[in-house]
Amino acid sequence: MFTLCLPVPVLVPVISQVCELSGKREVSCTSKGPNLTFTWKLNNKPLLSTPADNESPPAEHVSRPVTATITVEANQSGNLACEVRNEVSSGEASVHLRDCHAAEFQFPYVAAIIATASLLFLFALLVCFILLFKKSNSQDVNGGDSDAGGVVYADVKIHMGNQM
């Protein structure tokens, strides 16, 4: 019995970054293929090289994604590239490191502006409802005409009994 072994190329990697509260970024690179090695470069300068977990049988390496993750300090900036290779091929993906502090500090200001605008809108709406309510309840006896200055006119008829 013969076993046919076909070389499996690396799938194009996918790279993503997540900001931590400290300002550091956790960057992940995911690909598929057997015997993967991940190499990280920041601004075209090598950072580190890590072999992927190879404990699974080769068939599983082809079907399941493999992820390598690194932590990038808050003061590091530029383009971060992840190169994935095996004995058959290689693939590369890159991402521009975003400033986590800018995004972190920008959100509270935007949220405060939106909250303030919403409160002002609700206050204006409340004032309009109060004015409409007062107007509908302030009609006088003459059917709403207030040209008389608050004086109410009425027709008065006096009937007197028999006079002597």
DSSP file (Angstrom, degrees, kcal/mol; ACC not computed):
  #  RESIDUE AA STRUCTURE BP1 BP2  ACC     N-H-->O    O-->H-N    N-H-->O    O-->H-N    TCO  KAPPA ALPHA  PHI   PSI    X-CA   Y-CA   Z-CA
    1    1 A M              0   0    0      0, 0.0     2,-0.3     0, 0.0     0, 0.0   0.000 360.0 360.0 360.0 136.5    0.0    0.0    0.0
    2    2 A F        -     0   0    0      2,-0.0     2,-0.5     0, 0.0     0, 0.0  -0.840 360.0-146.1-111.6 147.4    1.3    3.4   -1.0
    3    3 A T        -     0   0    0     -2,-0.3     2,-0.6     2,-0.0     0, 0.0  -0.958  10.7-148.7-112.9 126.6    0.5    6.8    0.7
    4    4 A L        -     0   0    0     -2,-0.5     2,-0.6     2,-0.0    -2,-0.0  -0.843  10.9-164.7 -95.7 120.5    0.3    9.8   -1.5
    5    5 A C        -     0   0    0     -2,-0.6    -2,-0.0     2,-0.0     0, 0.0  -0.921   3.1-167.0-108.7 115.1    1.5   13.0    0.3
    6    6 A L        -     0   0    0     -2,-0.6     2,-0.2     1,-0.0    -2,-0.0  -0.854  25.5-117.6-100.1 133.5    0.5   16.2   -1.5
    7    7 A P        -     0   0    0      0, 0.0    -1,-0.0     0, 0.0    -2,-0.0  -0.490  26.6-147.9 -68.9 137.8    2.1   19.4   -0.4
    8    8 A V        -     0   0    0     -2,-0.2    80,-0.3    26,-0.0    81,-0.3  -0.932  10.1-137.5-111.6 123.0   -0.4   21.9    1.0
    9    9 A P        -     0   0    0      0, 0.0     2,-0.3     0, 0.0    76,-0.1  -0.307  27.2 -97.2 -75.1 162.7    0.2   25.6    0.6
   10   10 A V        -     0   0    0     74,-0.1     2,-0.2    23,-0.1    23,-0.2  -0.576  35.4-126.9 -75.2 136.7   -0.4   28.2    3.2
   11   11 A L        -     0   0    0     21,-2.1    21,-0.2    -2,-0.3    80,-0.1  -0.585  42.0 -84.9 -79.6 151.6   -3.7   30.1    3.1
   12   12 A V        -     0   0    0     -2,-0.2    -1,-0.1    19,-0.1    81,-0.1  -0.351  54.5-120.0 -57.0 127.0   -3.4   33.8    3.0
   13   13 A P        -     0   0    0      0, 0.0     2,-0.4     0, 0.0    18,-0.2  -0.294  15.8-142.9 -72.5 156.8   -3.2   34.9    6.7
   14   14 A V  E     -A   30   0A   0     16,-2.5    16,-2.8    79,-0.1     2,-0.4  -0.979  16.3-162.1-118.5 131.1   -5.7   37.2    8.4
   15   15 A I  E     +A   29   0A   0     -2,-0.4     2,-0.3    14,-0.2    14,-0.2  -0.912  12.7 170.1-118.9 141.9   -4.4   39.8   10.9
   16   16 A S  E     -A   28   0A   0     12,-2.3    12,-2.6    -2,-0.4     2,-0.4  -0.970  16.0-149.9-145.2 158.8   -6.4   41.6   13.6
   17   17 A Q  E     -A   27   0A   0     -2,-0.3     2,-0.4    10,-0.2    10,-0.2  -0.987   4.4-166.7-135.4 146.4   -5.7   43.8   16.6
   18   18 A V  E     -A   26   0A   0      8,-2.1     8,-3.0    -2,-0.4     2,-0.3  -0.998  21.1-129.9-131.1 132.1   -7.4   44.5   19.9
   19   19 A C  E     -A   25   0A   0     -2,-0.4     6,-0.2     6,-0.2     2,-0.2  -0.642  18.4-150.6 -82.4 136.0   -6.6   47.4   22.3
   20   20 A E    >   -     0   0    0      4,-3.0     3,-1.7    -2,-0.3    -1,-0.0  -0.611  30.4-106.6 -95.9 164.8   -6.1   46.5   25.9
   21   21 A L  T 3  S+     0   0    0      1,-0.3    -1,-0.1    -2,-0.2    -2,-0.0   0.809 119.0  60.5 -61.7 -29.6   -6.9   49.0   28.7
   22   22 A S  T 3  S-     0   0    0      1,-0.1    -1,-0.3     2,-0.1    52,-0.1   0.590 120.7-106.7 -73.8  -9.9   -3.2   49.6   29.3
   23   23 A G  S <  S+     0   0    0     -3,-1.7    77,-0.4     1,-0.4    78,-0.2   0.235  81.3 127.4  98.9 -12.2   -2.8   50.9   25.7
   24   24 A K        -     0   0    0     76,-0.1    -4,-3.0    -5,-0.1     2,-0.4  -0.349  53.4-133.6 -70.8 159.9   -1.0   47.8   24.5
   25   25 A R  E     -AB  19  72A   0     47,-2.6    47,-3.3    -6,-0.2     2,-0.7  -0.958   4.1-148.6-119.6 136.4   -2.3   46.0   21.5
   26   26 A E  E     -AB  18  71A   0     -8,-3.0    -8,-2.1    -2,-0.4     2,-0.5  -0.916  21.2-166.5-100.4 118.2   -2.9   42.3   21.1
   27   27 A V  E     -AB  17  70A   0     43,-2.8    43,-2.5    -2,-0.7     2,-0.4  -0.913   2.5-166.5-113.2 129.2   -2.3   41.3   17.5
   28   28 A S  E     -AB  16  69A   0    -12,-2.6   -12,-2.3    -2,-0.5     2,-0.4  -0.895   7.9-164.6-117.4 144.2   -3.4   38.0   16.1
   29   29 A C  E     -AB  15  68A   0     39,-2.6    39,-2.5    -2,-0.4     2,-0.4  -0.995  12.1-170.6-127.9 124.4   -2.5   36.3   12.8
   30   30 A T  E     +AB  14  67A   0    -16,-2.8   -16,-2.5    -2,-0.4     2,-0.3  -0.943  15.9 146.0-123.1 136.7   -4.5   33.3   11.6
   31   31 A S  E     - B   0  66A   0     35,-2.3    35,-3.5    -2,-0.4     2,-0.3  -0.912  34.4-123.1-152.0 176.8   -3.9   31.0    8.7
   32   32 A K        +     0   0    0     -2,-0.3   -21,-2.1    33,-0.2    30,-0.2  -0.968  52.7  85.9-129.4 147.2   -4.4   27.3    7.7
   33   33 A G  S    S-     0   0    0     28,-2.1     3,-0.4    31,-0.5     2,-0.2  -0.671  70.1 -71.1 145.3 164.0   -1.8   24.7    6.6
   34   34 A P  S    S+     0   0    0      0, 0.0    53,-0.2     0, 0.0    20,-0.1  -0.562 104.3   5.5 -84.9 148.9    0.6   22.1    7.9
   35   35 A N  S    S-     0   0    0     -2,-0.2     2,-0.2     1,-0.2    52,-0.2   0.895  84.1-172.5  51.7  53.6    3.8   22.9    9.8
   36   36 A L        -     0   0    0     -3,-0.4    16,-2.9    17,-0.1     2,-0.4  -0.499  15.5-164.6 -80.8 144.8    3.3   26.7    9.9
   37   37 A T  E     -CD  51  85B   0     48,-2.1    48,-2.1    14,-0.2     2,-0.5  -1.000   9.4-151.3-125.9 130.0    5.9   29.2   11.1
   38   38 A F  E     -CD  50  84B   0     12,-3.3    12,-3.2    -2,-0.4     2,-0.4  -0.862  10.4-171.7-103.5 132.1    4.8   32.7   11.9
   39   39 A T  E     -CD  49  83B   0     44,-2.8    44,-3.2    -2,-0.5     2,-0.4  -0.992   8.1-155.3-124.0 129.0    7.3   35.6   11.5
   40   40 A W  E     -CD  48  82B   0      8,-2.9     7,-3.5    -2,-0.4     8,-0.8  -0.844  10.3-175.7-105.9 138.6    6.4   39.1   12.8
   41   41 A K  E     -CD  46  81B   0     40,-2.4    40,-3.3    -2,-0.4     2,-0.6  -1.000  12.5-158.5-133.5 133.4    7.9   42.3   11.4
   42   42 A L  E >  S-CD  45  80B   0      3,-2.6     3,-1.3    -2,-0.4    38,-0.2  -0.957  86.2 -15.7-111.1 117.8    7.4   45.9   12.7
   43   43 A N  T 3  S-     0   0    0     36,-3.3    -1,-0.2    -2,-0.6    37,-0.1   0.908 130.0 -54.7  52.9  45.8    8.2   48.5   10.0
   44   44 A N  T 3  S+     0   0    0     35,-0.3    -1,-0.3     1,-0.2    36,-0.1   0.589 114.7 118.3  65.2  14.9   10.1   45.8    8.0
   45   45 A K  E <  S-C   42   0B   0     -3,-1.3    -3,-2.6     0, 0.0    -1,-0.2  -0.949  71.9-111.0-109.7 128.9   12.3   44.9   11.0
   46   46 A P  E     +C   41   0B   0      0, 0.0    -5,-0.3     0, 0.0     3,-0.1  -0.291  34.8 175.9 -60.8 135.4   12.0   41.3   12.4
   47   47 A L  E     -     0   0B   0     -7,-3.5     2,-0.3     1,-0.4    -6,-0.2   0.819  58.8 -37.9-100.0 -60.1   10.4   41.0   15.8
   48   48 A L  E     -C   40   0B   0     -8,-0.8    -8,-2.9     2,-0.0     2,-0.4  -0.986  42.9-134.1-163.1 165.0   10.1   37.2   16.4
   49   49 A S  E     -C   39   0B   0     -2,-0.3   -10,-0.2   -10,-0.2   -12,-0.0  -0.996  22.3-176.7-129.9 130.6    9.5   33.9   14.7
   50   50 A T  E     -C   38   0B   0    -12,-3.2   -12,-3.3    -2,-0.4     2,-0.2  -0.990  21.2-134.9-132.0 130.1    7.2   31.3   16.2
   51   51 A P  E     -C   37   0B   0      0, 0.0   -14,-0.2     0, 0.0     3,-0.1  -0.570  32.4-117.0 -75.6 147.6    6.4   27.7   15.1
   52   52 A A        -     0   0    0    -16,-2.9     2,-0.4    -2,-0.2    16,-0.1  -0.326  41.6 -78.5 -77.6 165.4    2.8   26.8   15.2
   53   53 A D        +     0   0    0      1,-0.1     3,-0.3    -2,-0.1   -17,-0.1  -0.535  49.1 179.1 -64.9 117.2    1.4   24.1   17.4
   54   54 A N        +     0   0    0     -2,-0.4    -1,-0.1     1,-0.2     7,-0.1   0.011  47.0 107.4-113.1  26.8    2.2   20.9   15.5
   55   55 A E        +     0   0    0      2,-0.1    -1,-0.2     3,-0.0    -2,-0.0   0.741  63.2  81.4 -77.5 -21.7    0.8   18.3   17.9
   56   56 A S  S    S-     0   0    0     -3,-0.3     5,-0.1     1,-0.1     0, 0.0  -0.425  96.2 -91.0 -80.6 157.5   -2.2   17.5   15.7
   57   57 A P    >>  -     0   0    0      0, 0.0     4,-1.2     0, 0.0     3,-1.2  -0.333  42.7-107.7 -61.0 151.8   -2.0   15.1   12.7
   58   58 A P  H 3> S+     0   0    0      0, 0.0     4,-1.2     0, 0.0     3,-0.1   0.814 117.0  61.5 -54.4 -34.5   -1.2   16.9    9.4
   59   59 A A  H 3> S+     0   0    0      1,-0.2     4,-1.2     2,-0.2     3,-0.3   0.873 103.5  49.9 -62.4 -35.5   -4.7   16.5    8.1
   60   60 A E  H <> S+     0   0    0     -3,-1.2     4,-2.4     1,-0.2    -1,-0.2   0.829 102.3  61.6 -72.3 -30.5   -6.1   18.5   10.9
   61   61 A H  H  < S+     0   0    0     -4,-1.2   -28,-2.1     1,-0.2    -1,-0.2   0.823 104.3  49.9 -63.8 -29.5   -3.5   21.3   10.3
   62   62 A V  H  < S+     0   0    0     -4,-1.2    -1,-0.2    -3,-0.3    -2,-0.2   0.878 116.7  38.7 -75.2 -37.9   -5.0   21.8    6.9
   63   63 A S  H  < S+     0   0    0     -4,-1.2    -2,-0.2   -31,-0.1    -1,-0.1   0.764 108.0  62.2 -90.4 -26.3   -8.6   22.0    8.0
   64   64 A R  S  < S-     0   0    0     -4,-2.4   -31,-0.5    -5,-0.1     2,-0.1  -0.796  84.2-114.0-105.5 145.0   -8.4   24.0   11.2
   65   65 A P        -     0   0    0      0, 0.0     2,-0.4     0, 0.0   -33,-0.2  -0.432  23.4-150.0 -72.7 147.6   -7.1   27.6   11.5
   66   66 A V  E     -B   31   0A   0    -35,-3.5   -35,-2.3    -2,-0.1     2,-0.4  -0.970  12.0-161.6-118.2 133.9   -3.9   28.2   13.5
   67   67 A T  E     -B   30   0A   0     -2,-0.4     2,-0.4   -37,-0.2   -37,-0.2  -0.953  10.7-167.9-122.6 134.1   -3.4   31.5   15.3
   68   68 A A  E     -B   29   0A   0    -39,-2.5   -39,-2.6    -2,-0.4     2,-0.4  -0.969  14.8-166.6-114.3 135.8   -0.3   33.2   16.6
   69   69 A T  E     +B   28   0A   0     -2,-0.4     2,-0.3   -41,-0.2   -41,-0.2  -0.969   9.0 179.0-127.8 137.4   -0.7   36.2   18.9
   70   70 A I  E     -B   27   0A   0    -43,-2.5   -43,-2.8    -2,-0.4     2,-0.5  -0.925  24.8-127.5-129.7 159.6    1.8   38.8   20.1
   71   71 A T  E     -B   26   0A   0     -2,-0.3     2,-0.5   -45,-0.2   -45,-0.2  -0.932  20.2-157.8-108.1 128.9    1.4   41.8   22.4
   72   72 A V  E     -B   25   0A   0    -47,-3.3   -47,-2.6    -2,-0.5    -2,-0.0  -0.904  22.3-115.9-108.6 131.2    2.7   45.2   21.1
   73   73 A E    >   -     0   0    0     -2,-0.5     3,-1.3   -49,-0.2   -50,-0.1  -0.198  23.5-114.9 -63.6 155.8    3.6   47.9   23.5
   74   74 A A  T 3  S+     0   0    0      1,-0.3    26,-0.1   -52,-0.1    27,-0.1   0.806 113.5  55.2 -63.2 -31.1    1.6   51.2   23.5
   75   75 A N  T 3  S+     0   0    0     24,-0.1     2,-0.3     2,-0.0    -1,-0.3   0.526  87.8  95.2 -84.4  -3.7    4.6   53.2   22.3
   76   76 A Q    <   +     0   0    0     -3,-1.3     2,-0.3     2,-0.0    -4,-0.0  -0.697  52.3 167.6 -87.6 138.6    5.3   51.1   19.2
   77   77 A S        +     0   0    0     -2,-0.3     2,-0.3     2,-0.1    21,-0.1  -0.918  23.0  61.6-143.9 168.4    3.7   52.3   16.0
   78   78 A G  S    S-     0   0    0     19,-0.5    19,-3.1    -2,-0.3     2,-0.5  -0.811  87.9 -20.6 116.7-156.1    3.8   51.7   12.3
   79   79 A N  E     - E   0  96B   0     -2,-0.3   -36,-3.3    17,-0.2     2,-0.5  -0.814  51.4-161.7 -97.8 128.8    3.0   48.7   10.1
   80   80 A L  E     -DE  42  95B   0     15,-3.0    15,-2.3    -2,-0.5     2,-0.4  -0.943  10.5-166.2-109.9 125.3    3.1   45.2   11.6
   81   81 A A  E     -DE  41  94B   0    -40,-3.3   -40,-2.4    -2,-0.5     2,-0.5  -0.880  10.7-158.2-115.1 144.3    3.3   42.3    9.2
   82   82 A C  E     -DE  40  93B   0     11,-3.3    11,-2.1    -2,-0.4     2,-0.5  -0.984   8.6-166.9-119.4 120.3    2.7   38.6    9.8
   83   83 A E  E     -DE  39  92B   0    -44,-3.2   -44,-2.8    -2,-0.5     2,-0.5  -0.934   2.5-167.1-109.0 129.0    4.4   36.2    7.4
   84   84 A V  E     +DE  38  91B   0      7,-3.2     7,-2.7    -2,-0.5     2,-0.3  -0.953  15.5 167.2-115.4 131.4    3.2   32.6    7.5
   85   85 A R  E     +DE  37  90B   0    -48,-2.1   -48,-2.1    -2,-0.5     2,-0.2  -0.982  16.5 175.0-143.2 155.2    5.2   29.9    5.8
   86   86 A N        -     0   0    0      3,-2.5   -51,-0.1    -2,-0.3   -50,-0.1  -0.743  58.6 -75.8-136.9-169.4    5.6   26.2    5.5
   87   87 A E  S    S+     0   0    0     -2,-0.2     3,-0.1   -53,-0.2   -52,-0.1   0.639 128.1  42.2 -69.4 -11.4    7.8   24.0    3.2
   88   88 A V  S    S-     0   0    0    -80,-0.3     2,-0.3     1,-0.3    -1,-0.2   0.853 122.0 -22.9-101.2 -45.8    5.5   24.6    0.2
   89   89 A S        -     0   0    0    -81,-0.3    -3,-2.5     2,-0.0     2,-0.3  -0.847  50.7-132.8-153.8-176.5    4.6   28.3    0.3
   90   90 A S  E     -E   85   0B   0     -2,-0.3     2,-0.3    -5,-0.2    -5,-0.2  -0.970  10.7-167.2-146.6 161.1    4.2   31.5    2.3
   91   91 A G  E     -E   84   0B   0     -7,-2.7    -7,-3.2    -2,-0.3     2,-0.4  -0.979   6.5-156.6-146.8 156.0    1.7   34.3    2.8
   92   92 A E  E     +E   83   0B   0     -2,-0.3     2,-0.3    -9,-0.2    -9,-0.2  -0.993  10.1 178.7-140.2 144.5    1.8   37.7    4.4
   93   93 A A  E     -E   82   0B   0    -11,-2.1   -11,-3.3    -2,-0.4     2,-0.3  -0.980  10.6-168.1-137.4 149.8   -0.7   40.1    5.9
   94   94 A S  E     -E   81   0B   0     -2,-0.3     2,-0.3   -13,-0.3   -13,-0.2  -0.948   6.4-167.9-138.6 160.6   -0.1   43.5    7.5
   95   95 A V  E     -E   80   0B   0    -15,-2.3   -15,-3.0    -2,-0.3     2,-0.6  -0.994  27.3-119.6-145.1 145.1   -1.9   46.1    9.6
   96   96 A H  E     -E   79   0B   0     -2,-0.3     2,-0.3   -17,-0.2   -17,-0.2  -0.785  38.2-119.9 -84.9 124.0   -1.2   49.6   10.6
   97   97 A L        -     0   0    0    -19,-3.1   -19,-0.5    -2,-0.6     2,-0.2  -0.480  29.5-144.5 -67.3 123.6   -1.1   49.8   14.4
   98   98 A R        -     0   0    0     -2,-0.3     2,-0.8   -21,-0.1     3,-0.1  -0.542  20.6-104.5 -88.8 157.1   -3.7   52.1   15.6
   99   99 A D     >  -     0   0    0     -2,-0.2     4,-1.4     1,-0.2     5,-0.2  -0.710  29.4-167.5 -83.1 110.3   -3.3   54.4   18.6
  100  100 A C  H  > S+     0   0    0     -2,-0.8     4,-2.4   -77,-0.4    -1,-0.2   0.840  83.6  57.5 -69.7 -32.8   -5.4   52.8   21.4
  101  101 A H  H  > S+     0   0    0      2,-0.2     4,-2.7     1,-0.2     5,-0.3   0.889 103.6  52.7 -67.3 -37.3   -5.2   55.9   23.7
  102  102 A A  H  > S+     0   0    0      1,-0.2     4,-1.7     2,-0.2    -1,-0.2   0.931 113.8  42.5 -62.9 -44.7   -6.8   58.1   21.1
  103  103 A A  H  X S+     0   0    0     -4,-1.4     4,-1.4     1,-0.2    -1,-0.2   0.873 114.3  52.8 -67.7 -36.3   -9.7   55.7   20.7
  104  104 A E  H  < S+     0   0    0     -4,-2.4    -2,-0.2     1,-0.2    -1,-0.2   0.907 115.5  37.9 -66.8 -42.9   -9.9   55.2   24.4
  105  105 A F  H  X S+     0   0    0     -4,-2.7     4,-0.9     1,-0.2    -1,-0.2   0.733 110.8  60.3 -82.9 -22.1  -10.1   59.0   25.3
  106  106 A Q  H  X S+     0   0    0     -4,-1.7     4,-2.2    -5,-0.3     5,-0.2   0.874  94.7  63.3 -72.4 -37.0  -12.2   59.9   22.3
  107  107 A F  H  X S+     0   0    0     -4,-1.4     4,-2.8     1,-0.2     5,-0.2   0.910  99.5  50.3 -59.7 -47.5  -15.2   57.7   23.3
  108  108 A P  H  > S+     0   0    0      0, 0.0     4,-2.4     0, 0.0    -1,-0.2   0.893 111.8  49.4 -60.7 -36.6  -16.0   59.4   26.6
  109  109 A Y  H  X S+     0   0    0     -4,-0.9     4,-2.2     2,-0.2    -2,-0.2   0.928 113.0  45.6 -66.8 -44.0  -16.1   62.8   24.9
  110  110 A V  H  X S+     0   0    0     -4,-2.2     4,-2.4     2,-0.2    -1,-0.2   0.916 113.7  50.0 -63.7 -43.0  -18.3   61.6   22.1
  111  111 A A  H  X S+     0   0    0     -4,-2.8     4,-2.5    -5,-0.2    -2,-0.2   0.897 110.5  50.2 -63.3 -40.4  -20.6   59.9   24.6
  112  112 A A  H  X S+     0   0    0     -4,-2.4     4,-2.5    -5,-0.2    -1,-0.2   0.898 110.8  49.0 -65.6 -40.5  -20.8   63.0   26.8
  113  113 A I  H  X S+     0   0    0     -4,-2.2     4,-2.4     2,-0.2    -2,-0.2   0.921 113.0  46.9 -65.0 -43.9  -21.7   65.2   23.8
  114  114 A I  H  X S+     0   0    0     -4,-2.4     4,-2.2     2,-0.2    -2,-0.2   0.912 113.1  49.0 -64.7 -42.4  -24.4   62.7   22.7
  115  115 A A  H  X S+     0   0    0     -4,-2.5     4,-2.3     2,-0.2    -2,-0.2   0.915 112.3  48.2 -64.1 -43.0  -25.8   62.5   26.2
  116  116 A T  H  X S+     0   0    0     -4,-2.5     4,-2.4     2,-0.2    -2,-0.2   0.921 112.1  48.6 -64.0 -44.6  -25.9   66.3   26.6
  117  117 A A  H  X S+     0   0    0     -4,-2.4     4,-2.2     1,-0.2    -1,-0.2   0.894 111.4  50.8 -62.6 -39.6  -27.6   66.8   23.2
  118  118 A S  H  X S+     0   0    0     -4,-2.2     4,-2.5     2,-0.2    -2,-0.2   0.915 110.4  48.7 -64.8 -43.0  -30.2   64.1   24.1
  119  119 A L  H  X S+     0   0    0     -4,-2.3     4,-2.5     2,-0.2    -2,-0.2   0.906 111.0  50.1 -64.5 -41.3  -30.9   65.7   27.5
  120  120 A L  H  X S+     0   0    0     -4,-2.4     4,-2.4     2,-0.2    -1,-0.2   0.903 111.0  49.6 -63.2 -40.3  -31.3   69.2   25.8
  121  121 A F  H  X S+     0   0    0     -4,-2.2     4,-2.3     2,-0.2    -2,-0.2   0.927 111.9  47.7 -63.4 -45.2  -33.7   67.7   23.2
  122  122 A L  H  X S+     0   0    0     -4,-2.5     4,-2.2     2,-0.2    -2,-0.2   0.883 111.3  51.4 -64.2 -38.1  -35.8   66.0   25.9
  123  123 A F  H  X S+     0   0    0     -4,-2.5     4,-2.3     2,-0.2    -2,-0.2   0.925 110.5  48.1 -64.2 -44.8  -35.9   69.2   28.0
  124  124 A A  H  X S+     0   0    0     -4,-2.4     4,-2.1     1,-0.2    -2,-0.2   0.889 111.4  51.0 -62.3 -39.6  -37.1   71.2   24.9
  125  125 A L  H  X S+     0   0    0     -4,-2.3     4,-2.2     2,-0.2    -1,-0.2   0.902 109.5  50.4 -63.7 -41.5  -39.7   68.5   24.2
  126  126 A L  H  X S+     0   0    0     -4,-2.2     4,-2.3     2,-0.2    -2,-0.2   0.906 109.2  51.1 -63.6 -43.1  -40.9   68.7   27.9
  127  127 A V  H  X S+     0   0    0     -4,-2.3     4,-2.4     1,-0.2    -1,-0.2   0.907 109.4  51.0 -61.9 -42.1  -41.2   72.5   27.7
  128  128 A C  H  X S+     0   0    0     -4,-2.1     4,-2.4     1,-0.2    -2,-0.2   0.917 110.4  48.6 -61.7 -44.2  -43.3   72.2   24.5
  129  129 A F  H  X S+     0   0    0     -4,-2.2     4,-2.3     2,-0.2    -1,-0.2   0.899 111.1  50.2 -63.9 -40.3  -45.7   69.7   26.1
  130  130 A I  H  X S+     0   0    0     -4,-2.3     4,-2.5     2,-0.2    -2,-0.2   0.926 111.4  48.3 -64.3 -44.3  -46.1   71.9   29.2
  131  131 A L  H  X S+     0   0    0     -4,-2.4     4,-2.3     1,-0.2    -2,-0.2   0.904 112.6  48.2 -63.6 -41.3  -46.9   75.0   27.0
  132  132 A L  H  X S+     0   0    0     -4,-2.4     4,-2.1     2,-0.2    -1,-0.2   0.892 111.8  50.2 -65.2 -39.0  -49.4   73.1   24.9
  133  133 A F  H  X S+     0   0    0     -4,-2.3     4,-1.3     2,-0.2    -2,-0.2   0.920 112.0  46.9 -65.6 -44.1  -51.0   71.7   28.1
  134  134 A K  H  X S+     0   0    0     -4,-2.5     4,-0.6     1,-0.2    -2,-0.2   0.895 111.6  51.7 -64.6 -40.0  -51.3   75.2   29.6
  135  135 A K  H >< S+     0   0    0     -4,-2.3     3,-0.8     1,-0.2    -1,-0.2   0.898 109.4  48.9 -65.1 -40.6  -52.7   76.6   26.4
  136  136 A S  H 3< S+     0   0    0     -4,-2.1     3,-0.4     1,-0.2    -1,-0.2   0.760 115.1  44.9 -72.6 -23.1  -55.4   74.0   26.1
  137  137 A N  H 3< S+     0   0    0     -4,-1.3    -1,-0.2     1,-0.2    -2,-0.2   0.417  99.2  72.3 -97.5   0.7  -56.5   74.4   29.8
  138  138 A S    <<  +     0   0    0     -3,-0.8     2,-0.2    -4,-0.6    -1,-0.2   0.149  60.4 129.7-105.8  20.4  -56.5   78.3   29.8
  139  139 A Q        -     0   0    0     -3,-0.4     2,-0.1     1,-0.1     6,-0.0  -0.548  48.8-140.4 -73.8 138.3  -59.6   79.0   27.6
  140  140 A D    >>  -     0   0    0     -2,-0.2     3,-1.3     1,-0.0     4,-0.6  -0.262  29.9 -87.6 -93.2-176.5  -62.0   81.5   29.3
  141  141 A V  T 34 S+     0   0    0      1,-0.3    -2,-0.1     2,-0.2    -1,-0.0   0.782 117.9  68.1 -63.5 -30.2  -65.8   81.5   29.5
  142  142 A N  T 34 S-     0   0    0      3,-0.3     3,-0.5     1,-0.1    -1,-0.3   0.211 125.1 -91.2 -79.3  17.5  -66.2   83.4   26.2
  143  143 A G  T <4 S-     0   0    0     -3,-1.3    -2,-0.2     1,-0.2    -1,-0.1   0.764  83.4 -47.0  83.2  24.6  -65.0   80.5   24.2
  144  144 A G  S  < S+     0   0    0     -4,-0.6     2,-0.6     1,-0.3    -1,-0.2   0.294  98.9 129.7 103.2 -11.7  -61.3   81.3   24.2
  145  145 A D        +     0   0    0     -3,-0.5    -1,-0.3     1,-0.1    -3,-0.3  -0.666  25.3 174.0 -79.1 121.9  -61.5   85.0   23.2
  146  146 A S    >   +     0   0    0     -2,-0.6     3,-1.1     1,-0.1    -1,-0.1   0.023  44.9 110.9-115.6  27.7  -59.4   86.9   25.6
  147  147 A D  T 3   +     0   0    0      1,-0.2    -1,-0.1     2,-0.1    -2,-0.0   0.688  65.8  71.3 -72.4 -17.7  -59.7   90.3   23.8
  148  148 A A  T >  S-     0   0    0     -3,-0.2     3,-0.9     3,-0.1    -1,-0.2   0.437 110.4-114.8 -82.5   2.1  -61.8   91.7   26.7
  149  149 A G  T <  S-     0   0    0     -3,-1.1    -2,-0.1     1,-0.2     3,-0.1   0.806  73.9 -49.2  73.9  27.8  -58.8   91.8   29.1
  150  150 A G  T 3  S+     0   0    0      1,-0.3     2,-0.4    -4,-0.1    -1,-0.2   0.391 105.0 129.5  92.7  -3.6  -60.1   89.2   31.4
  151  151 A V    <   -     0   0    0     -3,-0.9     2,-0.6    -5,-0.1    -1,-0.3  -0.712  48.1-147.4 -87.2 134.1  -63.6   90.7   31.8
  152  152 A V        -     0   0    0     -2,-0.4     2,-0.4    -3,-0.1    -1,-0.0  -0.893   9.7-159.4-104.9 124.4  -66.5   88.3   31.2
  153  153 A Y        +     0   0    0     -2,-0.6     2,-0.3     2,-0.0    -5,-0.0  -0.820  14.5 174.2-102.0 141.4  -69.7   89.7   29.7
  154  154 A A        -     0   0    0     -2,-0.4     2,-0.6     2,-0.0   -12,-0.0  -0.988  35.1-111.6-143.4 151.7  -73.0   88.0   30.1
  155  155 A D        -     0   0    0     -2,-0.3     2,-0.5     2,-0.0    -2,-0.0  -0.745  35.2-168.7 -84.0 124.0  -76.6   88.7   29.1
  156  156 A V        -     0   0    0     -2,-0.6     2,-0.4     2,-0.0    -2,-0.0  -0.965   5.4-172.7-117.6 127.6  -78.6   89.3   32.3
  157  157 A K        -     0   0    0     -2,-0.5     2,-0.5     2,-0.0    -2,-0.0  -0.970   8.9-155.0-119.9 133.5  -82.4   89.5   32.2
  158  158 A I        -     0   0    0     -2,-0.4     2,-0.6     2,-0.0    -2,-0.0  -0.931   4.4-163.6-110.4 126.5  -84.4   90.4   35.2
  159  159 A H        -     0   0    0     -2,-0.5     2,-0.4     0, 0.0    -2,-0.0  -0.935   8.6-164.4-108.0 124.6  -88.0   89.2   35.4
  160  160 A M        -     0   0    0     -2,-0.6     3,-0.1     1,-0.1    -2,-0.0  -0.859  14.7-127.4-110.6 145.5  -90.1   91.0   37.9
  161  161 A G        -     0   0    0     -2,-0.4    -1,-0.1     1,-0.2     2,-0.0   0.133  58.7 -38.5 -71.7-165.6  -93.4   89.8   39.2
  162  162 A N        -     0   0    0      1,-0.1     2,-0.4     2,-0.1    -1,-0.2  -0.310  59.8-147.5 -61.4 135.3  -96.6   91.8   39.2
  163  163 A Q              0   0    0     -3,-0.1    -1,-0.1     1,-0.1    -3,-0.0  -0.803 360.0 360.0-104.1 149.8  -96.2   95.4   40.0
  164  164 A M              0   0    0     -2,-0.4    -1,-0.1     0, 0.0    -2,-0.1   0.418 360.0 360.0 -98.6 360.0  -98.8   97.4   41.8
